[in-house]
Amino acid sequence: MTSAGDEIANPRTGQRMIFQTITPALLEIESWNPPHVPAELEHTHPYQESGGRVLSGTVRFSVRGEQRDIGPGESITIPAGIPHHFWIPGEEEAHWIGTFRPALNTAAFFETYFALARDDKLDEHGMPSLLQLAAMVPVFGAEIRPTSPPWPLLKAITTVIAPLARIRGYRATYTLTDPQTML
């Protein structure tokens, strides 16, 4: 289980995170994101306000399709349910504090996602396989949802194939201390 002070790294993107605050009301993550990594996929946090404060570098956010650069000393707040994604423009690494209110199970999501990256279980867009999604959607659907495919379709498909995913050994959560997966 992730706790404050834990550091995780995504070998696919080079992103590093240190969990600063983990309470039911708030998750704060100190993050370092290198430039030249493809933008994350557009997604929503259906029940969480998300955002961040940039310490150095620049983070470019697309919120409802409108781009905004956030630089040192600036912050952004994204209401629950609003489609968004971010990337690092330019040549400088971005160092920032990301926030999620309430925390829900977001720390476990990031640990699982980074473990899947470690095990080379994400496609070129950073998405897990459909069977892996089928295992994860019931556990992390309150924290994060990709905007494509549309949520009702993704939920219907993953509900149907979740039993197959479980039979094939897919799990909803992984930790970075787990041995590499065999999937």
Secondary structure, DSSP 8 states (H G I E B T S, - for coil): ---TT-EEE-TTT--EEEEEEE-SS-EEEEEEE-SS------EE-TT-EEEEEEEES-EEEEETTEEEEE-TT-EEEE-TT--EEEE--SSS-EEEEEEEES-TTHHHHHHHHHHHHHTT-B-TTS-B-HHHHHHHHHHHTTT-EESSS-HHHHHHHHHHHHHHHHHTT--S---TTS-----
